[in-house]
Amino acid sequence: MEFHTYNIGGNNIPLPKLEQGINDLHYNKTDEIIVICKVGLRSKTAQTILQQNGYQNVKNLAGGLVAIQKIK
Protein backbone atom coordinates (compact mmCIF):
# COMPACT_ATOMS: atom_id res chain seq x y z
CA MET A 1 0.00 0.00 0.00
CA GLU A 2 2.75 2.48 0.85
CA PHE A 3 4.39 1.96 -2.56
CA HIS A 4 1.22 3.19 -4.24
CA THR A 5 0.66 5.97 -1.69
CA TYR A 6 4.18 7.38 -1.54
CA ASN A 7 5.69 6.10 -4.80
CA ILE A 8 8.76 8.13 -5.72
CA GLY A 9 9.82 5.72 -8.47
CA GLY A 10 11.78 2.51 -8.53
CA ASN A 11 10.78 -1.11 -8.12
CA ASN A 12 8.63 -2.51 -5.34
CA ILE A 13 10.16 -5.66 -3.86
CA PRO A 14 8.60 -6.60 -0.49
CA LEU A 15 11.01 -8.15 2.03
CA PRO A 16 9.66 -11.73 1.77
CA LYS A 17 10.04 -11.62 -2.02
CA LEU A 18 13.51 -10.14 -1.72
CA GLU A 19 14.60 -12.91 0.61
CA GLN A 20 13.05 -15.67 -1.52
CA GLY A 21 14.20 -14.29 -4.86
CA ILE A 22 17.60 -12.83 -4.01
CA ASN A 23 19.28 -15.03 -6.63
CA ASP A 24 16.81 -13.90 -9.30
CA LEU A 25 17.55 -10.17 -9.02
CA HIS A 26 18.71 -8.58 -12.26
CA TYR A 27 20.91 -5.90 -10.72
CA ASN A 28 24.67 -5.63 -11.01
CA LYS A 29 26.21 -6.18 -7.58
CA THR A 30 28.22 -2.96 -7.94
CA ASP A 31 25.26 -0.74 -8.95
CA GLU A 32 24.02 1.84 -6.48
CA ILE A 33 20.79 0.57 -4.94
CA ILE A 34 18.72 2.75 -2.61
CA VAL A 35 16.23 0.87 -0.45
CA ILE A 36 13.20 2.69 0.91
CA CYS A 37 10.23 1.94 3.15
CA LYS A 38 7.83 4.06 5.17
CA VAL A 39 10.13 4.83 8.13
CA GLY A 40 13.44 3.14 7.24
CA LEU A 41 13.27 -0.03 9.35
CA ARG A 42 12.30 -2.63 6.75
CA SER A 43 14.59 -0.98 4.23
CA LYS A 44 17.46 -1.35 6.72
CA THR A 45 16.71 -5.08 6.77
CA ALA A 46 16.64 -5.09 2.95
CA GLN A 47 20.00 -3.32 2.91
CA THR A 48 21.47 -6.00 5.18
CA ILE A 49 20.04 -8.84 3.05
CA LEU A 50 21.47 -7.33 -0.13
CA GLN A 51 24.87 -6.69 1.44
CA GLN A 52 25.03 -10.24 2.82
CA ASN A 53 24.46 -11.45 -0.73
CA GLY A 54 27.31 -9.46 -2.24
CA TYR A 55 25.67 -6.18 -3.23
CA GLN A 56 28.35 -3.61 -2.54
CA ASN A 57 26.71 -0.21 -2.95
CA VAL A 58 23.38 -0.39 -1.07
CA LYS A 59 22.05 2.67 0.72
CA ASN A 60 19.08 2.98 3.06
CA LEU A 61 16.98 6.15 2.94
CA ALA A 62 17.20 7.27 6.59
CA GLY A 63 13.76 8.11 7.95
CA GLY A 64 12.07 6.56 4.94
CA LEU A 65 9.19 8.03 3.02
CA VAL A 66 7.93 9.81 6.13
CA ALA A 67 11.12 11.90 6.15
CA ILE A 68 10.58 12.85 2.51
CA GLN A 69 7.00 13.91 3.22
CA LYS A 70 8.23 16.19 6.02
CA ILE A 71 10.58 17.97 3.60
CA LYS A 72 7.83 18.79 1.11
mmCIF file of the N, C-alpha and C atoms, coordinates in Angstrom:
data_MODEL
# 
_entry.id   MODEL 
# 
loop_
_atom_site.group_PDB 
_atom_site.id 
_atom_site.type_symbol 
_atom_site.label_atom_id 
_atom_site.label_alt_id 
_atom_site.label_comp_id 
_atom_site.label_asym_id 
_atom_site.label_entity_id 
_atom_site.label_seq_id 
_atom_site.pdbx_PDB_ins_code 
_atom_site.Cartn_x 
_atom_site.Cartn_y 
_atom_site.Cartn_z 
_atom_site.occupancy 
_atom_site.B_iso_or_equiv 
_atom_site.pdbx_formal_charge 
_atom_site.auth_seq_id 
_atom_site.auth_comp_id 
_atom_site.auth_asym_id 
_atom_site.auth_atom_id 
_atom_site.pdbx_PDB_model_num 
ATOM 1   N N  . MET A 1 1  ? 0.812  -1.184  0.000   1.00 0.00 ? 1  MET A N  1 
ATOM 2   C CA . MET A 1 1  ? 0.000  0.000   0.000   1.00 0.00 ? 1  MET A CA 1 
ATOM 3   C C  . MET A 1 1  ? 0.865  1.261   0.000   1.00 0.00 ? 1  MET A C  1 
ATOM 4   N N  . GLU A 1 2  ? 1.938  1.270   0.795   1.00 0.00 ? 2  GLU A N  1 
ATOM 5   C CA . GLU A 1 2  ? 2.746  2.484   0.847   1.00 0.00 ? 2  GLU A CA 1 
ATOM 6   C C  . GLU A 1 2  ? 3.450  2.769   -0.473  1.00 0.00 ? 2  GLU A C  1 
ATOM 7   N N  . PHE A 1 3  ? 3.777  1.732   -1.252  1.00 0.00 ? 3  PHE A N  1 
ATOM 8   C CA . PHE A 1 3  ? 4.393  1.959   -2.562  1.00 0.00 ? 3  PHE A CA 1 
ATOM 9   C C  . PHE A 1 3  ? 3.463  2.783   -3.439  1.00 0.00 ? 3  PHE A C  1 
ATOM 10  N N  . HIS A 1 4  ? 2.182  2.466   -3.415  1.00 0.00 ? 4  HIS A N  1 
ATOM 11  C CA . HIS A 1 4  ? 1.217  3.194   -4.239  1.00 0.00 ? 4  HIS A CA 1 
ATOM 12  C C  . HIS A 1 4  ? 0.896  4.567   -3.650  1.00 0.00 ? 4  HIS A C  1 
ATOM 13  N N  . THR A 1 5  ? 0.964  4.705   -2.344  1.00 0.00 ? 5  THR A N  1 
ATOM 14  C CA . THR A 1 5  ? 0.656  5.972   -1.687  1.00 0.00 ? 5  THR A CA 1 
ATOM 15  C C  . THR A 1 5  ? 1.800  6.969   -1.800  1.00 0.00 ? 5  THR A C  1 
ATOM 16  N N  . TYR A 1 6  ? 3.021  6.495   -1.600  1.00 0.00 ? 6  TYR A N  1 
ATOM 17  C CA . TYR A 1 6  ? 4.183  7.383   -1.544  1.00 0.00 ? 6  TYR A CA 1 
ATOM 18  C C  . TYR A 1 6  ? 5.166  7.153   -2.688  1.00 0.00 ? 6  TYR A C  1 
ATOM 19  N N  . ASN A 1 7  ? 4.763  6.507   -3.754  1.00 0.00 ? 7  ASN A N  1 
ATOM 20  C CA . ASN A 1 7  ? 5.691  6.098   -4.798  1.00 0.00 ? 7  ASN A CA 1 
ATOM 21  C C  . ASN A 1 7  ? 6.530  7.263   -5.316  1.00 0.00 ? 7  ASN A C  1 
ATOM 22  N N  . ILE A 1 8  ? 7.846  7.125   -5.182  1.00 0.00 ? 8  ILE A N  1 
ATOM 23  C CA . ILE A 1 8  ? 8.763  8.128   -5.718  1.00 0.00 ? 8  ILE A CA 1 
ATOM 24  C C  . ILE A 1 8  ? 9.590  7.531   -6.862  1.00 0.00 ? 8  ILE A C  1 
ATOM 25  N N  . GLY A 1 9  ? 9.132  6.393   -7.372  1.00 0.00 ? 9  GLY A N  1 
ATOM 26  C CA . GLY A 1 9  ? 9.822  5.716   -8.465  1.00 0.00 ? 9  GLY A CA 1 
ATOM 27  C C  . GLY A 1 9  ? 10.504 4.452   -7.978  1.00 0.00 ? 9  GLY A C  1 
ATOM 28  N N  . GLY A 1 10 ? 11.062 3.725   -8.880  1.00 0.00 ? 10 GLY A N  1 
ATOM 29  C CA . GLY A 1 10 ? 11.784 2.512   -8.526  1.00 0.00 ? 10 GLY A CA 1 
ATOM 30  C C  . GLY A 1 10 ? 10.918 1.268   -8.609  1.00 0.00 ? 10 GLY A C  1 
ATOM 31  N N  . ASN A 1 11 ? 11.446 0.186   -8.097  1.00 0.00 ? 11 ASN A N  1 
ATOM 32  C CA . ASN A 1 11 ? 10.778 -1.109  -8.118  1.00 0.00 ? 11 ASN A CA 1 
ATOM 33  C C  . ASN A 1 11 ? 10.334 -1.487  -6.712  1.00 0.00 ? 11 ASN A C  1 
ATOM 34  N N  . ASN A 1 12 ? 9.166  -2.068  -6.618  1.00 0.00 ? 12 ASN A N  1 
ATOM 35  C CA . ASN A 1 12 ? 8.626  -2.512  -5.342  1.00 0.00 ? 12 ASN A CA 1 
ATOM 36  C C  . ASN A 1 12 ? 8.956  -3.987  -5.152  1.00 0.00 ? 12 ASN A C  1 
ATOM 37  N N  . ILE A 1 13 ? 9.820  -4.277  -4.189  1.00 0.00 ? 13 ILE A N  1 
ATOM 38  C CA . ILE A 1 13 ? 10.161 -5.665  -3.859  1.00 0.00 ? 13 ILE A CA 1 
ATOM 39  C C  . ILE A 1 13 ? 9.961  -5.832  -2.352  1.00 0.00 ? 13 ILE A C  1 
ATOM 40  N N  . PRO A 1 14 ? 8.831  -6.379  -1.927  1.00 0.00 ? 14 PRO A N  1 
ATOM 41  C CA . PRO A 1 14 ? 8.604  -6.600  -0.488  1.00 0.00 ? 14 PRO A CA 1 
ATOM 42  C C  . PRO A 1 14 ? 9.672  -7.523  0.104   1.00 0.00 ? 14 PRO A C  1 
ATOM 43  N N  . LEU A 1 15 ? 9.963  -7.363  1.375   1.00 0.00 ? 15 LEU A N  1 
ATOM 44  C CA . LEU A 1 15 ? 11.009 -8.151  2.029   1.00 0.00 ? 15 LEU A CA 1 
ATOM 45  C C  . LEU A 1 15 ? 10.900 -9.660  1.805   1.00 0.00 ? 15 LEU A C  1 
ATOM 46  N N  . PRO A 1 16 ? 9.718  -10.266 1.988   1.00 0.00 ? 16 PRO A N  1 
ATOM 47  C CA . PRO A 1 16 ? 9.658  -11.727 1.768   1.00 0.00 ? 16 PRO A CA 1 
ATOM 48  C C  . PRO A 1 16 ? 10.052 -12.118 0.342   1.00 0.00 ? 16 PRO A C  1 
ATOM 49  N N  . LYS A 1 17 ? 9.661  -11.314 -0.632  1.00 0.00 ? 17 LYS A N  1 
ATOM 50  C CA . LYS A 1 17 ? 10.037 -11.621 -2.024  1.00 0.00 ? 17 LYS A CA 1 
ATOM 51  C C  . LYS A 1 17 ? 11.517 -11.388 -2.255  1.00 0.00 ? 17 LYS A C  1 
ATOM 52  N N  . LEU A 1 18 ? 12.079 -10.386 -1.600  1.00 0.00 ? 18 LEU A N  1 
ATOM 53  C CA . LEU A 1 18 ? 13.514 -10.135 -1.720  1.00 0.00 ? 18 LEU A CA 1 
ATOM 54  C C  . LEU A 1 18 ? 14.290 -11.325 -1.181  1.00 0.00 ? 18 LEU A C  1 
ATOM 55  N N  . GLU A 1 19 ? 13.901 -11.782 -0.006  1.00 0.00 ? 19 GLU A N  1 
ATOM 56  C CA . GLU A 1 19 ? 14.599 -12.914 0.609   1.00 0.00 ? 19 GLU A CA 1 
ATOM 57  C C  . GLU A 1 19 ? 14.485 -14.187 -0.238  1.00 0.00 ? 19 GLU A C  1 
ATOM 58  N N  . GLN A 1 20 ? 13.286 -14.446 -0.741  1.00 0.00 ? 20 GLN A N  1 
ATOM 59  C CA . GLN A 1 20 ? 13.054 -15.673 -1.518  1.00 0.00 ? 20 GLN A CA 1 
ATOM 60  C C  . GLN A 1 20 ? 13.688 -15.608 -2.900  1.00 0.00 ? 20 GLN A C  1 
ATOM 61  N N  . GLY A 1 21 ? 13.734 -14.415 -3.482  1.00 0.00 ? 21 GLY A N  1 
ATOM 62  C CA . GLY A 1 21 ? 14.202 -14.291 -4.862  1.00 0.00 ? 21 GLY A CA 1 
ATOM 63  C C  . GLY A 1 21 ? 15.523 -13.578 -5.013  1.00 0.00 ? 21 GLY A C  1 
ATOM 64  N N  . ILE A 1 22 ? 16.335 -13.564 -3.970  1.00 0.00 ? 22 ILE A N  1 
ATOM 65  C CA . ILE A 1 22 ? 17.596 -12.833 -4.007  1.00 0.00 ? 22 ILE A CA 1 
ATOM 66  C C  . ILE A 1 22 ? 18.478 -13.265 -5.173  1.00 0.00 ? 22 ILE A C  1 
ATOM 67  N N  . ASN A 1 23 ? 18.443 -14.534 -5.530  1.00 0.00 ? 23 ASN A N  1 
ATOM 68  C CA . ASN A 1 23 ? 19.277 -15.028 -6.630  1.00 0.00 ? 23 ASN A CA 1 
ATOM 69  C C  . ASN A 1 23 ? 18.693 -14.719 -8.005  1.00 0.00 ? 23 ASN A C  1 
ATOM 70  N N  . ASP A 1 24 ? 17.463 -14.219 -8.032  1.00 0.00 ? 24 ASP A N  1 
ATOM 71  C CA . ASP A 1 24 ? 16.811 -13.899 -9.300  1.00 0.00 ? 24 ASP A CA 1 
ATOM 72  C C  . ASP A 1 24 ? 16.846 -12.404 -9.624  1.00 0.00 ? 24 ASP A C  1 
ATOM 73  N N  . LEU A 1 25 ? 17.481 -11.610 -8.768  1.00 0.00 ? 25 LEU A N  1 
ATOM 74  C CA . LEU A 1 25 ? 17.550 -10.172 -9.023  1.00 0.00 ? 25 LEU A CA 1 
ATOM 75  C C  . LEU A 1 25 ? 18.402 -9.901  -10.256 1.00 0.00 ? 25 LEU A C  1 
ATOM 76  N N  . HIS A 1 26 ? 17.997 -8.914  -11.015 1.00 0.00 ? 26 HIS A N  1 
ATOM 77  C CA . HIS A 1 26 ? 18.708 -8.576  -12.258 1.00 0.00 ? 26 HIS A CA 1 
ATOM 78  C C  . HIS A 1 26 ? 19.457 -7.252  -12.100 1.00 0.00 ? 26 HIS A C  1 
ATOM 79  N N  . TYR A 1 27 ? 20.115 -7.087  -10.972 1.00 0.00 ? 27 TYR A N  1 
ATOM 80  C CA . TYR A 1 27 ? 20.915 -5.903  -10.715 1.00 0.00 ? 27 TYR A CA 1 
ATOM 81  C C  . TYR A 1 27 ? 22.376 -6.299  -10.653 1.00 0.00 ? 27 TYR A C  1 
ATOM 82  N N  . ASN A 1 28 ? 23.239 -5.415  -11.120 1.00 0.00 ? 28 ASN A N  1 
ATOM 83  C CA . ASN A 1 28 ? 24.668 -5.632  -11.005 1.00 0.00 ? 28 ASN A CA 1 
ATOM 84  C C  . ASN A 1 28 ? 25.047 -5.424  -9.543  1.00 0.00 ? 28 ASN A C  1 
ATOM 85  N N  . LYS A 1 29 ? 25.878 -6.256  -9.003  1.00 0.00 ? 29 LYS A N  1 
ATOM 86  C CA . LYS A 1 29 ? 26.214 -6.179  -7.577  1.00 0.00 ? 29 LYS A CA 1 
ATOM 87  C C  . LYS A 1 29 ? 27.052 -4.957  -7.219  1.00 0.00 ? 29 LYS A C  1 
ATOM 88  N N  . THR A 1 30 ? 27.478 -4.190  -8.221  1.00 0.00 ? 30 THR A N  1 
ATOM 89  C CA . THR A 1 30 ? 28.217 -2.960  -7.944  1.00 0.00 ? 30 THR A CA 1 
ATOM 90  C C  . THR A 1 30 ? 27.364 -1.712  -8.206  1.00 0.00 ? 30 THR A C  1 
ATOM 91  N N  . ASP A 1 31 ? 26.149 -1.877  -8.723  1.00 0.00 ? 31 ASP A N  1 
ATOM 92  C CA . ASP A 1 31 ? 25.257 -0.735  -8.954  1.00 0.00 ? 31 ASP A CA 1 
ATOM 93  C C  . ASP A 1 31 ? 24.833 -0.111  -7.635  1.00 0.00 ? 31 ASP A C  1 
ATOM 94  N N  . GLU A 1 32 ? 24.582 1.192   -7.662  1.00 0.00 ? 32 GLU A N  1 
ATOM 95  C CA . GLU A 1 32 ? 24.023 1.839   -6.479  1.00 0.00 ? 32 GLU A CA 1 
ATOM 96  C C  . GLU A 1 32 ? 22.551 1.449   -6.375  1.00 0.00 ? 32 GLU A C  1 
ATOM 97  N N  . ILE A 1 33 ? 22.170 0.947   -5.216  1.00 0.00 ? 33 ILE A N  1 
ATOM 98  C CA . ILE A 1 33 ? 20.785 0.566   -4.937  1.00 0.00 ? 33 ILE A CA 1 
ATOM 99  C C  . ILE A 1 33 ? 20.367 1.311   -3.679  1.00 0.00 ? 33 ILE A C  1 
ATOM 100 N N  . ILE A 1 34 ? 19.245 2.028   -3.764  1.00 0.00 ? 34 ILE A N  1 
ATOM 101 C CA . ILE A 1 34 ? 18.722 2.749   -2.611  1.00 0.00 ? 34 ILE A CA 1 
ATOM 102 C C  . ILE A 1 34 ? 17.437 2.056   -2.192  1.00 0.00 ? 34 ILE A C  1 
ATOM 103 N N  . VAL A 1 35 ? 17.407 1.568   -0.965  1.00 0.00 ? 35 VAL A N  1 
ATOM 104 C CA . VAL A 1 35 ? 16.226 0.874   -0.452  1.00 0.00 ? 35 VAL A CA 1 
ATOM 105 C C  . VAL A 1 35 ? 15.420 1.831   0.414   1.00 0.00 ? 35 VAL A C  1 
ATOM 106 N N  . ILE A 1 36 ? 14.103 1.737   0.276   1.00 0.00 ? 36 ILE A N  1 
ATOM 107 C CA . ILE A 1 36 ? 13.201 2.693   0.915   1.00 0.00 ? 36 ILE A CA 1 
ATOM 108 C C  . ILE A 1 36 ? 11.987 1.956   1.466   1.00 0.00 ? 36 ILE A C  1 
ATOM 109 N N  . CYS A 1 37 ? 11.520 2.377   2.632   1.00 0.00 ? 37 CYS A N  1 
ATOM 110 C CA . CYS A 1 37 ? 10.232 1.942   3.155   1.00 0.00 ? 37 CYS A CA 1 
ATOM 111 C C  . CYS A 1 37 ? 9.601  3.142   3.846   1.00 0.00 ? 37 CYS A C  1 
ATOM 112 N N  . LYS A 1 38 ? 8.556  2.935   4.577   1.00 0.00 ? 38 LYS A N  1 
ATOM 113 C CA . LYS A 1 38 ? 7.835  4.059   5.174   1.00 0.00 ? 38 LYS A CA 1 
ATOM 114 C C  . LYS A 1 38 ? 8.685  4.830   6.184   1.00 0.00 ? 38 LYS A C  1 
ATOM 115 N N  . VAL A 1 39 ? 9.348  4.124   7.105   1.00 0.00 ? 39 VAL A N  1 
ATOM 116 C CA . VAL A 1 39 ? 10.127 4.832   8.128   1.00 0.00 ? 39 VAL A CA 1 
ATOM 117 C C  . VAL A 1 39 ? 11.603 4.422   8.169   1.00 0.00 ? 39 VAL A C  1 
ATOM 118 N N  . GLY A 1 40 ? 12.031 3.502   7.320   1.00 0.00 ? 40 GLY A N  1 
ATOM 119 C CA . GLY A 1 40 ? 13.437 3.135   7.240   1.00 0.00 ? 40 GLY A CA 1 
ATOM 120 C C  . GLY A 1 40 ? 13.848 1.868   7.953   1.00 0.00 ? 40 GLY A C  1 
ATOM 121 N N  . LEU A 1 41 ? 12.907 1.184   8.612   1.00 0.00 ? 41 LEU A N  1 
ATOM 122 C CA . LEU A 1 41 ? 13.272 -0.030  9.351   1.00 0.00 ? 41 LEU A CA 1 
ATOM 123 C C  . LEU A 1 41 ? 13.333 -1.263  8.451   1.00 0.00 ? 41 LEU A C  1 
ATOM 124 N N  . ARG A 1 42 ? 12.285 -1.481  7.667   1.00 0.00 ? 42 ARG A N  1 
ATOM 125 C CA . ARG A 1 42 ? 12.301 -2.633  6.754   1.00 0.00 ? 42 ARG A CA 1 
ATOM 126 C C  . ARG A 1 42 ? 13.365 -2.456  5.674   1.00 0.00 ? 42 ARG A C  1 
ATOM 127 N N  . SER A 1 43 ? 13.566 -1.216  5.247   1.00 0.00 ? 43 SER A N  1 
ATOM 128 C CA . SER A 1 43 ? 14.590 -0.982  4.232   1.00 0.00 ? 43 SER A CA 1 
ATOM 129 C C  . SER A 1 43 ? 15.991 -1.237  4.797   1.00 0.00 ? 43 SER A C  1 
ATOM 130 N N  . LYS A 1 44 ? 16.181 -1.010  6.085   1.00 0.00 ? 44 LYS A N  1 
ATOM 131 C CA . LYS A 1 44 ? 17.459 -1.346  6.719   1.00 0.00 ? 44 LYS A CA 1 
ATOM 132 C C  . LYS A 1 44 ? 17.687 -2.863  6.664   1.00 0.00 ? 44 LYS A C  1 
ATOM 133 N N  . THR A 1 45 ? 16.624 -3.622  6.881   1.00 0.00 ? 45 THR A N  1 
ATOM 134 C CA . THR A 1 45 ? 16.713 -5.082  6.767   1.00 0.00 ? 45 THR A CA 1 
ATOM 135 C C  . THR A 1 45 ? 17.027 -5.472  5.321   1.00 0.00 ? 45 THR A C  1 
ATOM 136 N N  . ALA A 1 46 ? 16.378 -4.821  4.371   1.00 0.00 ? 46 ALA A N  1 
ATOM 137 C CA . ALA A 1 46 ? 16.637 -5.095  2.950   1.00 0.00 ? 46 ALA A CA 1 
ATOM 138 C C  . ALA A 1 46 ? 18.092 -4.783  2.602   1.00 0.00 ? 46 ALA A C  1 
ATOM 139 N N  . GLN A 1 47 ? 18.605 -3.685  3.130   1.00 0.00 ? 47 GLN A N  1 
ATOM 140 C CA . GLN A 1 47 ? 20.003 -3.318  2.906   1.00 0.00 ? 47 GLN A CA 1 
ATOM 141 C C  . GLN A 1 47 ? 20.917 -4.433  3.407   1.00 0.00 ? 47 GLN A C  1 
ATOM 142 N N  . THR A 1 48 ? 20.656 -4.930  4.594   1.00 0.00 ? 48 THR A N  1 
ATOM 143 C CA . THR A 1 48 ? 21.469 -6.001  5.179   1.00 0.00 ? 48 THR A CA 1 
ATOM 144 C C  . THR A 1 48 ? 21.407 -7.264  4.325   1.00 0.00 ? 48 THR A C  1 
ATOM 145 N N  . ILE A 1 49 ? 20.207 -7.645  3.892   1.00 0.00 ? 49 ILE A N  1 
ATOM 146 C CA . ILE A 1 49 ? 20.044 -8.842  3.050   1.00 0.00 ? 49 ILE A CA 1 
ATOM 147 C C  . ILE A 1 49 ? 20.860 -8.700  1.771   1.00 0.00 ? 49 ILE A C  1 
ATOM 148 N N  . LEU A 1 50 ? 20.739 -7.553  1.128   1.00 0.00 ? 50 LEU A N  1 
ATOM 149 C CA . LEU A 1 50 ? 21.469 -7.331  -0.127  1.00 0.00 ? 50 LEU A CA 1 
ATOM 150 C C  . LEU A 1 50 ? 22.979 -7.365  0.109   1.00 0.00 ? 50 LEU A C  1 
ATOM 151 N N  . GLN A 1 51 ? 23.433 -6.703  1.151   1.00 0.00 ? 51 GLN A N  1 
ATOM 152 C CA . GLN A 1 51 ? 24.868 -6.688  1.441   1.00 0.00 ? 51 GLN A CA 1 
ATOM 153 C C  . GLN A 1 51 ? 25.394 -8.086  1.767   1.00 0.00 ? 51 GLN A C  1 
ATOM 154 N N  . GLN A 1 52 ? 24.615 -8.872  2.491   1.00 0.00 ? 52 GLN A N  1 
ATOM 155 C CA . GLN A 1 52 ? 25.035 -10.236 2.821   1.00 0.00 ? 52 GLN A CA 1 
ATOM 156 C C  . GLN A 1 52 ? 25.103 -11.118 1.577   1.00 0.00 ? 52 GLN A C  1 
ATOM 157 N N  . ASN A 1 53 ? 24.458 -10.678 0.511   1.00 0.00 ? 53 ASN A N  1 
ATOM 158 C CA . ASN A 1 53 ? 24.465 -11.447 -0.734  1.00 0.00 ? 53 ASN A CA 1 
ATOM 159 C C  . ASN A 1 53 ? 25.359 -10.805 -1.795  1.00 0.00 ? 53 ASN A C  1 
ATOM 160 N N  . GLY A 1 54 ? 26.275 -9.966  -1.354  1.00 0.00 ? 54 GLY A N  1 
ATOM 161 C CA . GLY A 1 54 ? 27.311 -9.464  -2.243  1.00 0.00 ? 54 GLY A CA 1 
ATOM 162 C C  . GLY A 1 54 ? 27.054 -8.128  -2.930  1.00 0.00 ? 54 GLY A C  1 
ATOM 163 N N  . TYR A 1 55 ? 25.934 -7.489  -2.654  1.00 0.00 ? 55 TYR A N  1 
ATOM 164 C CA . TYR A 1 55 ? 25.674 -6.177  -3.234  1.00 0.00 ? 55 TYR A CA 1 
ATOM 165 C C  . TYR A 1 55 ? 26.491 -5.152  -2.454  1.00 0.00 ? 55 TYR A C  1 
ATOM 166 N N  . GLN A 1 56 ? 27.316 -4.406  -3.180  1.00 0.00 ? 56 GLN A N  1 
ATOM 167 C CA . GLN A 1 56 ? 28.354 -3.608  -2.540  1.00 0.00 ? 56 GLN A CA 1 
ATOM 168 C C  . GLN A 1 56 ? 27.998 -2.140  -2.324  1.00 0.00 ? 56 GLN A C  1 
ATOM 169 N N  . ASN A 1 57 ? 26.991 -1.634  -2.998  1.00 0.00 ? 57 ASN A N  1 
ATOM 170 C CA . ASN A 1 57 ? 26.711 -0.206  -2.951  1.00 0.00 ? 57 ASN A CA 1 
ATOM 171 C C  . ASN A 1 57 ? 25.230 0.037   -2.632  1.00 0.00 ? 57 ASN A C  1 
ATOM 172 N N  . VAL A 1 58 ? 24.795 -0.480  -1.469  1.00 0.00 ? 58 VAL A N  1 
ATOM 173 C CA . VAL A 1 58 ? 23.383 -0.392  -1.074  1.00 0.00 ? 58 VAL A CA 1 
ATOM 174 C C  . VAL A 1 58 ? 23.234 0.686   -0.007  1.00 0.00 ? 58 VAL A C  1 
ATOM 175 N N  . LYS A 1 59 ? 22.304 1.584   -0.238  1.00 0.00 ? 59 LYS A N  1 
ATOM 176 C CA . LYS A 1 59 ? 22.051 2.667   0.716   1.00 0.00 ? 59 LYS A CA 1 
ATOM 177 C C  . LYS A 1 59 ? 20.606 2.595   1.197   1.00 0.00 ? 59 LYS A C  1 
ATOM 178 N N  . ASN A 1 60 ? 20.404 2.954   2.458   1.00 0.00 ? 60 ASN A N  1 
ATOM 179 C CA . ASN A 1 60 ? 19.075 2.982   3.057   1.00 0.00 ? 60 ASN A CA 1 
ATOM 180 C C  . ASN A 1 60 ? 18.661 4.438   3.230   1.00 0.00 ? 60 ASN A C  1 
ATOM 181 N N  . LEU A 1 61 ? 17.473 4.792   2.763   1.00 0.00 ? 61 LEU A N  1 
ATOM 182 C CA . LEU A 1 61 ? 16.975 6.154   2.944   1.00 0.00 ? 61 LEU A CA 1 
ATOM 183 C C  . LEU A 1 61 ? 16.593 6.342   4.411   1.00 0.00 ? 61 LEU A C  1 
ATOM 184 N N  . ALA A 1 62 ? 17.432 7.048   5.157   1.00 0.00 ? 62 ALA A N  1 
ATOM 185 C CA . ALA A 1 62 ? 17.200 7.272   6.587   1.00 0.00 ? 62 ALA A CA 1 
ATOM 186 C C  . ALA A 1 62 ? 15.886 8.009   6.794   1.00 0.00 ? 62 ALA A C  1 
ATOM 187 N N  . GLY A 1 63 ? 15.059 7.486   7.668   1.00 0.00 ? 63 GLY A N  1 
ATOM 188 C CA . GLY A 1 63 ? 13.764 8.106   7.951   1.00 0.00 ? 63 GLY A CA 1 
ATOM 189 C C  . GLY A 1 63 ? 12.672 7.718   6.986   1.00 0.00 ? 63 GLY A C  1 
ATOM 190 N N  . GLY A 1 64 ? 13.033 7.071   5.902   1.00 0.00 ? 64 GLY A N  1 
ATOM 191 C CA . GLY A 1 64 ? 12.069 6.557   4.935   1.00 0.00 ? 64 GLY A CA 1 
ATOM 192 C C  . GLY A 1 64 ? 11.218 7.616   4.256   1.00 0.00 ? 64 GLY A C  1 
ATOM 193 N N  . LEU A 1 65 ? 10.099 7.159   3.747   1.00 0.00 ? 65 LEU A N  1 
ATOM 194 C CA . LEU A 1 65 ? 9.185  8.030   3.019   1.00 0.00 ? 65 LEU A CA 1 
ATOM 195 C C  . LEU A 1 65 ? 8.560  9.099   3.903   1.00 0.00 ? 65 LEU A C  1 
ATOM 196 N N  . VAL A 1 66 ? 8.451  8.817   5.194   1.00 0.00 ? 66 VAL A N  1 
ATOM 197 C CA . VAL A 1 66 ? 7.925  9.814   6.130   1.00 0.00 ? 66 VAL A CA 1 
ATOM 198 C C  . VAL A 1 66 ? 8.850  11.029  6.157   1.00 0.00 ? 66 VAL A C  1 
ATOM 199 N N  . ALA A 1 67 ? 10.149 10.794  6.131   1.00 0.00 ? 67 ALA A N  1 
ATOM 200 C CA . ALA A 1 67 ? 11.119 11.898  6.151   1.00 0.00 ? 67 ALA A CA 1 
ATOM 201 C C  . ALA A 1 67 ? 10.980 12.749  4.896   1.00 0.00 ? 67 ALA A C  1 
ATOM 202 N N  . ILE A 1 68 ? 10.757 12.104  3.760   1.00 0.00 ? 68 ILE A N  1 
ATOM 203 C CA . ILE A 1 68 ? 10.584 12.850  2.508   1.00 0.00 ? 68 ILE A CA 1 
ATOM 204 C C  . ILE A 1 68 ? 9.322  13.706  2.586   1.00 0.00 ? 68 ILE A C  1 
ATOM 205 N N  . GLN A 1 69 ? 8.249  13.159  3.127   1.00 0.00 ? 69 GLN A N  1 
ATOM 206 C CA . GLN A 1 69 ? 7.000  13.907  3.224   1.00 0.00 ? 69 GLN A CA 1 
ATOM 207 C C  . GLN A 1 69 ? 7.159  15.143  4.114   1.00 0.00 ? 69 GLN A C  1 
ATOM 208 N N  . LYS A 1 70 ? 8.005  15.052  5.121   1.00 0.00 ? 70 LYS A N  1 
ATOM 209 C CA . LYS A 1 70 ? 8.231  16.186  6.025   1.00 0.00 ? 70 LYS A CA 1 
ATOM 210 C C  . LYS A 1 70 ? 8.975  17.325  5.319   1.00 0.00 ? 70 LYS A C  1 
ATOM 211 N N  . ILE A 1 71 ? 9.799  16.972  4.336   1.00 0.00 ? 71 ILE A N  1 
ATOM 212 C CA . ILE A 1 71 ? 10.581 17.967  3.595   1.00 0.00 ? 71 ILE A CA 1 
ATOM 213 C C  . ILE A 1 71 ? 9.672  18.794  2.674   1.00 0.00 ? 71 ILE A C  1 
ATOM 214 N N  . LYS A 1 72 ? 8.687  18.137  2.102   1.00 0.00 ? 72 LYS A N  1 
ATOM 215 C CA . LYS A 1 72 ? 7.825  18.794  1.107   1.00 0.00 ? 72 LYS A CA 1 
ATOM 216 C C  . LYS A 1 72 ? 6.984  19.876  1.689   1.00 0.00 ? 72 LYS A C  1 
# 
